[in-house]
Amino acid sequence: MRPLALVTVLALCGLLSSARAQISAPEDGYDLWLRYDRVADTARLAEYRAAISELVLTPRGPTMQAARDELALGLNGLLGRPVPVADAPTRDGSLVVGTPANSPAIAALPLAAALREAGPEGFVIRALPVRGHHAIVVAANHDIGVLYGVFHLLRLLQTEEPLAALDVVSAPRYSLRLLNHWDNLDGTVERGYAGASLWEWARLPDSINPRYRDYARANASIGINGTVLTNVNANALILTPACLVKVAAIARVFRPYGIKVYLTARFSAPIEIGALPTADPLDARVRAWWAAKADEIYRTIPDFGGFVVKANSEGQPGPQDYHRSHADGANMLADALAPHGGIVMWRAFVYSSEVATDRVMQAVDEFVPLDGTFRSNVLIQVKNGPLDFQPREPFSPLFGAMRRTPLMMELQITKEYLGQDTHLVFLAPMWEEVLRTDTYARGPGGGGGSDVATRIRGLAGVANVGNDRDWCGSDFNQANWYAFGRLAWDPMLSSAAIAQSWVRMTFSNDPRVVRPVVAMMLASREAAVNYMTPLGLAHQMARGHHYGPGPWVTGGRADQTSVYFNRADSIGLGFDRTPTGSNAVRQYLPPLPERFASRDSVPTALLLWFHHVGWRERLRSGRTLWEELLAHYQAGVDTVRWMQRTWDGLEARVDADRFRRVQGFLRIQEAEARWWRDASVLYWQSFSHLPLPPGYEAAGHSLDWYRQLRCPPDPRKPRCGPS
């Protein structure tokens, strides 16, 4: 067979125009981290061209075709020349891609042990002789592993890594790596800051937006293998036949990229769309309705993943409405899905109908007594902390307390409480912090410092994706989508390694860009904690939209207010969760209760989460609480100013479009960091009556002025900070 140049393949698969468009078009962020510009390092380019001079891949099936399309797009761009396709290795520099089942060349290689290690979704990338030729092999047990391996190989080229002695065996730590979209059927997105929903329900199933494929491709590139299409505050209509055919159309686009679709199930659906008088999970009619609904779903979507359920939380219906337990509700749905291999992810984010003594204790109090009573295809989906995606929380004690029930960790990519689309806050350090925490479930000796990561079965990330051209509302918010996928595949990756690869793929391999931008990213989360909620404070945001400071928020349900959590008074600040207070420390396993309850051993970063501390009390730093608070607030502002200066210094090395966008957002972030500092300090000062030290930046306005600030009525992009 005459070799077919990949440039021809590019033209045939419709990808060439998108690959070339970035040359002349404005840089709008659409390409995310999947940028295949020619390798800038001439020595590395020569190495790559010698190592990859022909492609051996037979596109049998849609996933293998996706792998070939990606290689066509990537290699043509990165190498700056077409790479011919052959049926078998014919020269040095062959890139041989496939599985033992679809590639005779791979079936003949000594890869059995490595492929066993790779498992069902992993891959092997190895430099070795193939039929007498120097070659690189991308091999897997299944087609989806091949696609993941292709993206990994292209990442190595994008980041200009050497290919000599290449030997990679990679398998995902978790089988469930899901994005949770809080998207509504009317096109709005709850806690969305990147435009409207991607899913065009009114146009489906007949009109398929090309972005669906691009979305699937981006997810596959970082190993995400599932998407929950709908909001946890669910609408039962998504389960009707008219909507299921629309879901099936999306599933068909996702399937070649290894992505299953999931839906949120509204517990009261049997009443709302099934004409039953009850949704009692022990009622035979209700159980039969859900079983029939599951059968219908799987006839329409054979590889449907299952349900996510929010029940008896924030007004959502659930089994407790019928005096049943969470296990009763989850098991009913699990029984309906089990014949089809589906799963139930039952969220542990629950509210009592009455205000609890300490809201953060409720999940443990409700779920631990049920440990071991859930069906095997039920996972309890637990937020990383016991409250609600705060800038910093301790890990949820459920990760140590529930030992007989599979758990998933829920992370929030969308930054509801961390500056939304505006503030540059890289979330990987937050997630690394919790994943590497020890629950002491293995006893006081511990589990080596990463017990949480080993005790969960999967990661769910509340997506930050919308229909904005840049997908995520800002260029740097894309890094959090990327980081989530990389950590879901390998939770032991460091934040620094993730940031570095993202910067090199997204901006430049020039160390004069990589080093400063990575430094900005790694400092950004701690900066936000400092100017928003230092020393373990939590939930101090404005009411409702959670954008900007609101430590004074009161009224309505108490445990949804800032004053409930800060407990500020003339004596001091902080929530006493020791045995003299709510005793929330008891929910952790030894030795953590004693560690958290003691002023001498509690981490300073969580001090006010666990203790009510006097304004004049001296901390381990030698400063009083008042002095320590002031130092942290100022440190947050100072870090953002350093980020501004750092970015300004990159003007000649970053494209003008993205440079200006990031520069503008950093300008907003600096103003709003000051807003946070000034409003918070003035509010605390109204209790402490202590002066600011000489030289400390004074607020530009009075406390009343800050309290009266209101954001514009645009829930998508509120802007109300002082200039």
N, C-alpha and C positions, 0 to 999 in steps of 0.2 A: 504493500500500500504506500502511495506517495505521501510523505509527511505533510500534514495540514498545519500551516502557520497559525499560531494562536491569535494573531491579529484578525484573521478571518473568523475564528471562533468568537472573538469579541464582537465583531460586527453582527454575526448571526444571532448572538444571544442578547443583543441590544444594550450591551454594557459599555461599549466604546465611547459613546457620547458622554456618559456620566464621568468616565475616567478622564476625558480630555477637557470637560467643561470647566474644571477647577483651574485650568491654565489661564483662561481669560475672564471668567465670571467672577463677580465679587465673592469673597470668602464668607459664606453664610452659615457655616457650621454643620451643614447637612451631612457631610461625609463622616462625622464623628471621628473615631480613631482608625477607621478603615481607609487610610490614605496611602496610595500606592505610587507616589512620585518617585522618579528615578533616584537610586541610591547616590548620595552626594559624595561619599568617600570613594575616590577613584580606585584605590587599592582594593577596597572591599567590593566594589562593583566588579572589578576584574575577577576576584575570587568567586563571586556568585555566578558570573557568566560561565566560568569554567566548570563550576560544580553543577549547574543546571543548564544543560544544552538541549535536552529533549524531554518530553513528558510522555510517560507510559501510563495511561489510565483509560479504562474502558467504562464509559458512562452507562452502566446497566442499572436503571432505576433512577428515580428523581433525586435521591440524596447524592448519589455518585455524580449525577449531572450537575447538581449544585456545587459539589467539590470541584469539578472540572471548570465550571464557570468562574468560580472564585480564583482558581489558579490562572485562568486565562486573563482575568482582569488584573490580578496582582502581579504576576510575573512580567506581563507586558509593560506595566507601569514601572515596576521596581528595577527591572533589568534594562529597560529602555529599548527593547527589541523583541521581535516575535520569537517564541520558542516552539519548535515543531512538535507535533504529536505523532507518536509511533505506537504500533501494536505490541512491540517487544523491545527490550534494550538493544540498541545497535551501536552504541558509542560510549566512551567515557562521558560522565556528566548526565547520565540518565536519572530522572526523577521518577521513581516507580511508586505508584499509589494504588492502594486497594486492600482487599481482604483475601485470605486464603481461598475463599469461595469464588471470588470474581477475578482473581489474578493468578494465572499459573506461575508467573515469576515469583510472586510472594509466597505462594503455597510451597515452593521448592526451597525457601530460605530457612535457616535454623532460628526461627523466631518463636517457637512454641512456648518456651518458658516466659519470654517477655510478653507475649500476648495473653498468657494466663494472668500475669500481673496486671495487665491493662484492663481486664474485665470487659463487661458488655459495652461500656461507653468510652473507654480509654483508648490510647493509641501508642504506637511505637514509632519513633523517628530515629533512623540509624544510618550512618555512612558505612557501607560495606560493599564488597564485590558482588555483582549480579551478572551471572553468565560471562564472567571474565572482564567485566567493565566496572570502573569506579562509579558508584551510584549512591544516591540518597533514597531511602525507602520510607514511605509513610504507610504504615500498616495498622490494621485494627481487626477486631473480630466481627464488627458489624459496620454497615455503611456510615452510621452516624459518627462512629469513632474516627472513621476516615476524614469526615468533614471537620471534626474538631482538630484532628492532626494537621489538616491543611491550613486552618487558621493559625495554629501554633507555629508552623513553619513560616508562614508569611509574616507573623509577628517577629520572628527571629531576623528576617530580612529587613523589615521595617525599622527595627532597632539596631541594625547593623552589627549583629552578633556573628562571631566566626562560625563557620560550618565544619571546620576540620574536627575530626574525631567526634562527630555528632552522635550522641547516644541518649535518647530521651525515652523514658517510659512514664506515661502520665495517666492517672485514673482519677475521677472525681471522688472526693471524700463523701459527698452526699448524693443520693439518687434523686432527691427532690430539690430543684434549684429554680424557684418560681418568682416571677414578678406578679404582684397583686395590683391590679389597676382599680382605683376607686372611681371608676367611670360610670356615669349614669346613662340611661337610655335616651335622655333628652340632649345628650352631647356635652353636658357639663361634667366637670371632674372635681370631686370633693378633694380639697387640699391640693388642687392642681395649679401649677404656676407656669405652665408651658403651653397655654392655649386650650382649645377644646379637645374633646376625646378624639383619638385616632379612628375610632370605630364609627363608620358612617352608616348607622342602622337604617336610615331612611332609604339609602341607595342599595343596600345589600338585599338579596344575594347577587343581583344581576350586575352591579357595578363594583369592581374590585380595585380599590385604590392601590397604585403601585407601591405606596409607602408600606403596605402590609408586608410585602416581600422584603423591603429594606429593613423594616423592624425585625423581622425574623432572622435575617442575615446578621444584623448587629448582635442579637441575642446569642445566636449560635457561635459567633466569634469569641464569646466569653463564656460559653458553656451553659447558658441558661436553657432549661429544657421544659419550661411550662409557663403558661400565662393564664392568670385569672382575669377574665375580661371585664368583670362587673364589680360594682361597689359592694363592700361588706354591708353597708346599709341598703339591703337588697330590694329589688323590685321583682315581684313574682312573675311579671310578664315575660321575663327572659326565658322562662321554662315553657312558654306556650309554643305550639307548633310553628306559628308564623315567625317567631324569633329563633327557634332552634335551627331552621334552615339557613338563617343568616349566620349563626354561629358556625354551622357546618362549612359555609363558604370560607370563613376565616381559617378554620381548621385545615382546609385543603391547601391553603397557601403556606401555612406553618409546617405542615407535615414533613416536607423534604428536609427541613432544618431541625428536625428532632424535637419540635415544640408541641406538647399537648395543650389543649385548651381545657380550662376549668371554669366553673361558674359559681357564683354565690347563690345559696339557696335561702330564700326567705321562709322562716319556719311556719308562717301562717299561710303558705301557698295553697294547701288543700282547701282552705276556706275561700281565698281570694280568687283562685282560678279553677278550683276543683269542685265548688258548690257543696262542700261538706260543712256541717255545722260546727266542726271542731278540728283542732290540729293536735289533739292529745296524742303523744307518741305511743301510748299503750292501747289506743283504740284500734281495733282490727281494720276498720274502714280506712283510717289514716295510713296505716302501714301498707295496706293494699294499694292505696293511691300512689304512695311514693315508689313502691315496687313497679307499678305500671309506668310511672313517669320515668324511672330509670331505664326500663326496657325501651321506651320510646326514644329517649336520648341516645342510647347506644345503637339503635337502628339508624339514627340520623348521623351520629358521629361515633363510629366504631371504636376509636381510640380515645374517647373522652376520658379526662383524668379523674374528675370527681368534683366534690363540693367544698367550698369554704363557707363556714357558718359563723355569723355573729348573732348570738342569742342572749336575751335577758341582759342587754347592755345598752345604755343610752336610749331606752325606749323601744328597742327592737323586741319583737315577740320571741318567745322561747318556751322550753318545756316547763319552766317554773310557773308559767301562767296557769298550768294544770296541776301544780303541786308535784311535778316530776323533776328528776335530777338532770343535770347536764349529760350524764351517762345514758339516761333513758332516751334523750333526744338524739344524741350522737349515734347510739347503737341502732336506733330505728333507721336512720339514713344509711348507716354502714351496711345493714342487712340488705337494703334495697340495692346498693351498689356492688356488694361482694360478688354476686354471680358474674359480673362483668369485669372484675378486677379494679374497680374504682375505689377511691379513698375519700375519707372525710377529714378535713382540717378544721377542727372546732376551736374557735378563738377563746383564749383565757382572759381576754379584756372584758371584765364584767363589772357592773355596778349593782349594788344593793338598791332595793326600792327606797330604803331609808339611808340617811347619811351615816356613814360608818365613823367610828372613833378615829380610824386611820385608813383612808382609802387604799393605800398601797398594800394593805394586808389582805384585801378581799379575795384576790385570785387564789392564794394559798388556802385560805379558809374554806373556799368553795370546792376547790379541785383536789386537794390532797386526800380528803376522806374518800374520794372516788377512785383513787389510784388503784389500778389493777382491774377495774370493772368495765373498762372500755373494750370494744371489739378490736381485733388485731389490725383492722384496716382504718382505725381512727388514730389521728395524731392530734395532740393538743398544741395549738399554735400560740406561742408565748412571746410577748414583746421582750426586747432585750433587757429592759428594766421594769421594775414593778409599777411605775406610774404611766408615762405616756410619751416616749420618744424625746425626752428632755435632753438639753445639751450635755448634761452628765447625770447619770443615775448609777447606783450600784446594780449589779446583775439581779435579775429576778430570782428570788429564792426557789421558785418552782423548778429551776434547772437542777437543783440538788435534792429537792423534796420528793419529786415524782419519779420513782425508780422502776416502776412496773408498767409505765405507759409511755409509748413513743411520743417524743416532743419535736416540734419544729420551732425555730427561732424566727420571729418577725422583726425585721428592721425597717426603718422608714428612710427611703432614698429621697423622698420629696421635700425634706427640710421644712416641715410645717412650723417648727419652733426654732429654726436656725437661719432665719433671714430669707427663706423661700428662694425666689429666683435671683435675688439681688446680691446677697452676701456670699463672698467666696469662702466656703467652709467645706473642706475635704473631709468626708465622713469615715474614711478607712481607719484612722486612729481610734475613733470611738468604737467601731466594730471590732477592731483588733483587741481593744481593751477588754471587752466582754468575752470574746471568744477564747482569750488566753487566761481567763480567770479560773481559779480552782474553787469548786463548790464544796470540797471536802466530803463528797459522797462516798469516797473510798476510805474515809476515816481521817482522823486528825493529821496523819502523816501526809495527806494530800495526794494529788495525782499528777504531780510534775508541772503544775501551773497552767494547764490547758484543758482542764476537766470539762468545762462547758462545751468546747468544740467537739469533744468525743462523746458527749452524752446526748446530742441532738441527732435527728435523722435527716434534717434538711433546713434550708434557709428560704424564707419568703421575704421579699422586699417590696414595700409599698412604692410603686413606680413613680418616677418624676417625668414621665414621658407624655407629651401632648402633641398637638398638630402644629405648634410653632415650627418654623423652618429649621431651627437648630435643635429640635426635639425636646429640649430640657429647660428652655427658658433662659439659659446662659451657657456660655462656652464651658465654664468650669463645672457647672452642674453635670455635664456629660461624664466627668471623671468619677462621679459617685455611682452612676449606672455601671460604668466599667469596673469600678472597684468591687461592687456587689457581686458581679458575675465571677470575677477572679477569686474572691474569697469563698463563694459558694462551691467553686471547684476545689480550692485548696485553702482552708481556713488558717493555715500556718504561714501563708505569704505575709511578708511585712508590708506595712503601709508605704515604706520608702521604696520598696521594689515595685509595688503597684504604681505609685506616683511616677516613678522614673520611666516605666514602660509606657504609661499613658502620655506623658509629655513627649517622649521620643516619637511615638506614633502620631501624635496630634499636632505638635508644633515643630519640633526640630530635634535632630541628634547633636546639634552643636552644644558642647558642654557649657558654653557661655549663656545658653538658654536653659539647658536642662538643670544645671545646679541651682540657679536662683529660683526658677519656677517650682522645682521640687521643694526647696526650702520654704517658699511661701505656702505651698499646699500643706506641708507637715506642721507648720505653725498655726494654720488658720483655725483649726477646731479649738485649740486651747485659747486662742485669742477670743473667739466667740463666747466660750465659757466664761472668760474673765470679764468681758464687758456686759454679758447678759446675766449669768447666774453663778457667780463665783462661790467657792467654798462649800458646795453642796446645796445651794439654793435651787429651787425648782418651781416651775409653773408660774413664773413672774411676768408672763407676757400679757399684752392687752387682750381684752375679752373677745371671744368669737373668732376673729381672724388670726390671732396669735402673732401679729406683726408689731414689733415695737414693745417698749416697756409698759407694764401695768401692775407694779407691786401693790398698788392700792385697791385693786379690783375686789369688790365685795358685792353682796346682793345675790338673789337667786339661790340656787343649790349651793350650800357652803363648800362642799368638797370639789367644786369647780371654780373656786375663787383663789386669787393669789394670797389673800390674807390668811386663808386656811392653812396654806403651806409654809408661809414665812414666819408666822407667829410673832411678828415684831411687837415689842412693847417697850416700856421705859427701862426694863431690866436688860433685855438683850434680843437676840434674833435666832431663829432656827426651830426645827420641829424635834421635840424630845421623843425619840423612839427607843430609848433605853428602858429598863424595867421600871424606872420612875415615871415614864410617860406611857406611850402606846404599847411599848414592848414589842415593836415590830422586829427587833433584833432576834427574837426567839424563833423566827421563821427560818433563820439560817442554821446551818449545821456547825457544830463545834469544830474549830475554836472561834468561829466568826462572831457569835453573839458576844463573847467576852471582848474580842478585839474591837468590834464596832461600839460597844457600850462604854469603853474606857477612853477618856480624853487623852490618855498617854499613847494609845495605839491606834485609834481610829485614823484612817487616812485624812490628811488635812483637806484633800479635795472633796471629801464627803462629810466634813465636820458638821455643817448645818443641816444636812440631811438627817443625821442621827442625834444631834444635840441642840439644846437651847443654850446659847452661850452669851455671857454678859458682855456688854459693849466694851467695858474696861478690862476684861479678863485677858491675861497674857497667854498667848499660844506658844507652841513649841518653837516657833520662829523667833520668839522674843518680843514680837509686836503684840499690841492689843488687838482684839477683834476689829475694832474700828479702824485701826491703822492697817490691818491686813486687808480688809475690804477695800479701802481706798487704794492700796497698792495694786490689788488685782484689777480693779476697774481701770486704773490708769495704764496698767500693763496691756490690757486688751486694746485700748485706744492706740497706744504706742506701737503695738504690733501691726495694726492695720496701717498706720502711717508708714511703717517700714515696708509693708507690702506694696503700698503706693509707690514709694521711692524705687523699690526694686523693679516693679513693673515699668515705671517710667524710663528706667535705664535700658529697657529692651526694645525701645521704639524702632531702632534700626535693624533688629533681628527677628521681628514678628510682623506678619502681614498687617497692613494698615487697618483693615476692617476689624479683625479680632482685637488688635491693639486698642483701637478706640472704644470698642464695646466693653472690654474688660476695664479699661481706664475709667470709663464713665461709671461702671458699677462700683469700682473701688472708691470713687469719689463719694458716691451715696453711702457706701459702707462706713467710711470714715466719719461722715456727718452723723450717721445713725449709731455708731459706736459711742460718739460723744453724747448723743441723745440718751442712750441707755445709761451711760455713766452718770450724767448729770441728773436725770430724773430719779434714778435709784438712790444716789448719794443724798439728794435733797430729801427724799422720802424717809430714808433711814435716819437722817439727821433730825427729822421731826420727832423721833423717838429718843435718840441718844443724846441730843442737845450738845454734841461735842463739836469742836471747831475743826475746820480743815487745817492741815499743817501749812506752814509758810511755803509759798511757791506752788502749792497744788492748784491746778487749773479750776477756777471757779465756774459754776454754771452761768450760762448767759441769760437765764430767765428764772422766774420764781417757780416754786413747786406747783402753785395753782396753774401757771401757764402750761406746764407739762401735763398736768392732769386733764386739762381741757382740750388737748390736742385730739383730733379725730381724723382717722384715715378717710380718704375719699371712698365713695361707695363703689369701689371696683374690687371685688373679692379676689380677682385674678392677680392684680399687681398693685396692692395698696402702697401708697407713698405718703407718709405724714411726718417724717422726721424734720427737724429744723435744718436750715441750710447752714 
